[in-house]
Amino acid sequence: MNELQPTRIARRHFLRECGVGLGKIAFASLLTDALSPRAFSAAAAANPLTPRRPHFAARAKRVIHLFMAGAPSHLDLFDYKPELAKLEGKPLPPSVIGNQRYAFIRPDAAVMGPRFKFARHGQGGAELSEMRPNLARVADDITLI
């Protein structure tokens, strides 16, 4: 292996040669936290899953967490783009990318418009897609952010 001058050490060389040392430093910091006096308190020793006191007083009364794997995108439900509907199938306008090159946009890329029809619903005129027809009945109860 070629000897490198100290001023010309590359990041890859540093990580390759010093990776074990960095791992030791990280492991030592984990042990330091695990061996702190707070970690050995009586409650933690009896049951490590006991809830700890929060740093700040709670303000929220309720939380609703929705995990919707495979759910439709907000673009398909609420986010109507009329300009995309007009440009459907046409080449990408130069105003979008200018003279820049992107790895994920081919030069001959065509514009893809909305996949579903949108209509205004409720007194507020919320634009909702036809994807969820029952949602239109409660359009005024929905708060769109």
C-alpha positions in Angstrom: 0.0 0.0 0.0 1.3 3.5 -0.8 2.2 5.7 2.0 0.1 8.8 2.0 1.3 12.2 3.1 -0.5 13.4 6.3 -2.0 16.4 4.5 -3.4 14.2 1.6 -5.4 11.6 3.6 -8.8 11.0 1.9 -12.0 10.4 3.9 -12.2 6.9 2.6 -8.7 6.1 3.7 -9.5 7.6 7.1 -12.6 5.5 7.6 -11.0 2.3 6.3 -8.0 2.7 8.6 -9.7 4.2 11.6 -13.1 2.5 11.4 -12.4 0.2 14.3 -11.3 3.1 16.4 -14.5 5.0 15.7 -16.5 1.9 16.6 -14.6 1.7 19.9 -15.4 5.4 20.6 -19.1 4.8 19.9 -19.2 1.7 22.1 -17.5 3.5 24.9 -20.1 6.3 24.8 -22.8 3.7 25.0 -21.2 2.1 28.0 -20.8 5.5 29.7 -24.5 6.1 29.4 -25.4 2.6 30.6 -23.1 2.9 33.6 -24.3 6.3 34.7 -25.8 6.5 38.3 -29.2 7.3 36.9 -29.3 4.0 35.0 -28.8 2.1 38.3 -31.7 3.6 40.1 -34.0 1.2 42.0 -36.9 1.6 39.7 -34.8 0.9 36.6 -33.2 -2.1 38.2 -36.5 -3.6 39.3 -38.2 -3.2 35.9 -36.4 -1.5 33.0 -39.7 -1.0 31.1 -41.2 1.2 33.8 -42.2 4.6 32.3 -39.8 7.4 33.1 -40.9 11.0 34.1 -41.1 13.2 31.0 -38.8 16.2 30.5 -41.7 18.6 30.1 -45.4 18.6 31.2 -47.7 17.1 28.7 -50.1 19.5 26.9 -51.9 17.1 24.5 -55.1 15.6 25.8 -55.4 13.0 23.1 -53.4 11.6 20.2 -54.6 9.8 17.1 -51.9 7.9 15.3 -52.8 6.6 11.9 -50.4 4.1 10.3 -51.8 3.5 6.9 -49.4 1.3 5.0 -50.6 1.0 1.4 -53.1 3.9 1.8 -53.7 6.2 -1.2 -51.5 9.2 -1.5 -52.7 12.7 -0.7 -52.0 13.5 -4.4 -54.7 11.0 -5.4 -57.2 12.1 -2.8 -56.9 15.9 -2.1 -54.2 17.5 -4.2 -55.7 18.4 -7.6 -53.2 19.8 -10.1 -55.1 21.3 -13.0 -51.9 22.3 -14.9 -50.8 18.7 -14.8 -54.1 17.6 -16.3 -53.6 20.1 -19.2 -50.0 18.8 -19.9 -50.9 15.1 -19.6 -48.7 13.1 -22.1 -46.8 16.1 -23.4 -43.1 16.6 -23.0 -41.9 18.1 -19.8 -41.8 21.9 -20.2 -38.4 23.6 -19.9 -39.7 25.8 -17.1 -39.7 22.8 -14.8 -36.1 21.7 -15.0 -34.5 24.6 -16.9 -31.0 23.6 -18.0 -30.3 21.3 -15.1 -29.9 17.5 -15.5 -31.5 15.1 -13.0 -30.7 11.4 -12.7 -34.4 10.5 -12.4 -35.8 12.6 -15.2 -35.1 11.5 -18.7 -34.9 14.3 -21.4 -37.9 12.7 -23.3 -40.0 12.4 -20.1 -43.7 13.1 -20.5 -46.0 14.7 -17.9 -48.3 12.4 -15.9 -51.5 14.1 -14.8 -53.9 13.0 -12.1 -55.1 9.4 -12.3 -58.6 10.2 -10.9 -61.2 12.8 -11.6 -61.7 15.6 -9.1 -64.8 17.6 -8.2 -65.7 20.4 -5.7 -67.7 19.2 -2.7 -69.4 20.9 0.3 -69.9 24.5 1.1 -66.2 25.1 1.3 -65.6 23.8 -2.2 -63.0 21.2 -1.2 -61.6 19.4 -4.3 -61.8 15.7 -3.7 -61.1 12.8 -6.0 -63.6 10.2 -7.0 -61.4 7.6 -5.4 -63.3 7.9 -2.1 -66.9 8.8 -3.0 -68.2 8.6 0.6 -65.7 11.2 1.7 -67.5 13.8 -0.4 -70.6 13.5 1.8 -68.6 14.8 4.8 -66.5 17.3 2.9 -67.4 20.2 5.3 -66.4 18.1 8.3 -62.9 17.6 6.9 -60.2 20.1 7.8 -57.6 20.1 5.1 -54.2 21.3 6.2 
